[in-house]
């Protein structure tokens, strides 16, 4: 299994006590391998990922969307995912071309 690209994302964890509420931002990574995409708690086989898109929201980051055969999964970003998305699309195009040559 070869690592192709990685992308930082954040998970907001809300802790509530009887006096207050605290939002904790955990830094995590999404890894694009030649066989699958891996997050901290999920794995998506490459053949089950239909597309990846993103949308910037203000100047504070945006959302990355993994469009899969099981639905759409969103991840909060603080940095541009352009290189990650491009790496995925290039890899998918290479896969489709190699399957077409068989």
Secondary structure as the mmCIF struct_conf table of DSSP 4:
data_model
#
loop_
_struct_conf.conf_type_id
_struct_conf.id
_struct_conf.beg_label_comp_id
_struct_conf.beg_label_asym_id
_struct_conf.beg_label_seq_id
_struct_conf.end_label_comp_id
_struct_conf.end_label_asym_id
_struct_conf.end_label_seq_id
STRN STRN1 UNK A 3 UNK A 16
BEND BEND1 UNK A 18 UNK A 19
STRN STRN2 UNK A 21 UNK A 33
BEND BEND2 UNK A 34 UNK A 35
STRN STRN3 UNK A 36 UNK A 38
BEND BEND3 UNK A 40 UNK A 41
STRN STRN4 UNK A 43 UNK A 45
HELX_RH_3T_P HELX_RH_3T_P1 UNK A 46 UNK A 48
STRN STRN5 UNK A 49 UNK A 56
TURN_TY1_P TURN_TY1_P1 UNK A 58 UNK A 59
BEND BEND4 UNK A 60 UNK A 60
STRN STRN6 UNK A 62 UNK A 68
TURN_TY1_P TURN_TY1_P2 UNK A 69 UNK A 70
STRN STRN7 UNK A 71 UNK A 77
BEND BEND5 UNK A 78 UNK A 79
HELX_RH_AL_P HELX_RH_AL_P1 UNK A 82 UNK A 100
TURN_TY1_P TURN_TY1_P3 UNK A 101 UNK A 101
#
